[in-house]
Amino acid sequence: MQDAVIRNLQTLAESAKRISSESQQLASPIPWKQIVGFRNLVVHEYLRVDLEFVWQIVNVDLPLLKEQALHLRELIASR
């Protein structure tokens, strides 16, 4: 289960990297650099991954990120 969660967070972070800088500016509260940094940690320094930190991401950060991403989608759709 841990591997699946980490892999899905990696995929999410990979996707975040591909969001245009213009769209990122529309959602400035989203911590884009930290998301990409987490991706780099998981991919390149996977032995340093702290599972308690991952659990915090899942329980605290992910719900907030979901709200912000939905808001960003609305902003993009209304343009």
C-alpha positions as CSV (number, residue, x, y, z in Angstrom):
1,M,0.0,0.0,0.0
2,Q,2.8,2.4,0.8
3,D,4.4,1.8,-2.6
4,A,1.1,2.5,-4.3
5,V,0.5,5.7,-2.4
6,I,4.0,7.0,-3.1
7,R,3.7,6.0,-6.7
8,N,0.4,7.9,-7.1
9,L,1.9,11.0,-5.4
10,Q,4.8,10.8,-7.8
11,T,2.4,10.7,-10.7
12,L,0.5,13.7,-9.3
13,A,3.8,15.6,-9.0
14,E,4.8,14.6,-12.5
15,S,1.5,16.0,-13.7
16,A,2.0,19.2,-11.7
17,K,5.4,19.8,-13.4
18,R,3.5,19.9,-16.8
19,I,1.1,22.6,-15.8
20,S,2.0,25.9,-17.6
21,S,3.5,28.7,-15.6
22,E,0.5,30.8,-16.6
23,S,-1.8,28.3,-15.0
24,Q,0.4,28.0,-12.0
25,Q,0.3,31.7,-11.4
26,L,-3.5,31.5,-11.3
27,A,-3.2,29.2,-8.4
28,S,-0.3,30.7,-6.5
29,P,-1.3,29.2,-3.1
30,I,-0.4,25.8,-4.5
31,P,3.1,25.0,-3.5
32,W,4.3,24.0,-7.0
33,K,8.1,23.9,-6.1
34,Q,7.5,21.7,-3.1
35,I,5.4,19.3,-5.1
36,V,8.1,19.0,-7.7
37,G,10.7,18.7,-5.0
38,F,8.8,15.8,-3.5
39,R,8.7,14.2,-6.9
40,N,12.5,14.5,-7.1
41,L,12.9,13.1,-3.7
42,V,10.8,10.0,-4.5
43,V,12.5,9.4,-7.8
44,H,16.1,10.2,-7.0
45,E,16.4,9.8,-3.2
46,Y,13.7,7.2,-2.5
47,L,15.7,5.8,0.5
48,R,15.1,9.2,2.3
49,V,11.3,9.1,2.0
50,D,9.8,9.6,5.4
51,L,6.6,7.6,5.6
52,E,5.2,9.8,8.4
53,F,5.7,12.8,6.0
54,V,3.9,10.9,3.2
55,W,1.0,10.2,5.6
56,Q,0.8,13.9,6.5
57,I,0.7,14.7,2.7
58,V,-2.2,12.3,2.2
59,N,-4.2,13.4,5.2
60,V,-3.5,17.2,5.4
61,D,-2.0,18.4,2.1
62,L,-3.9,16.4,-0.4
63,P,-7.4,17.5,0.6
64,L,-6.3,21.1,0.4
65,L,-4.6,20.5,-2.9
66,K,-7.7,19.0,-4.3
67,E,-9.7,22.1,-3.4
68,Q,-7.1,24.3,-5.0
69,A,-6.9,22.2,-8.1
70,L,-10.7,22.3,-8.6
71,H,-10.6,26.0,-8.2
72,L,-7.8,26.2,-10.8
73,R,-9.8,24.1,-13.2
74,E,-12.8,26.5,-12.8
75,L,-10.6,29.5,-13.5
76,I,-9.1,27.9,-16.6
77,A,-12.6,26.8,-17.8
78,S,-14.0,30.3,-17.4
79,R,-11.2,31.9,-19.6
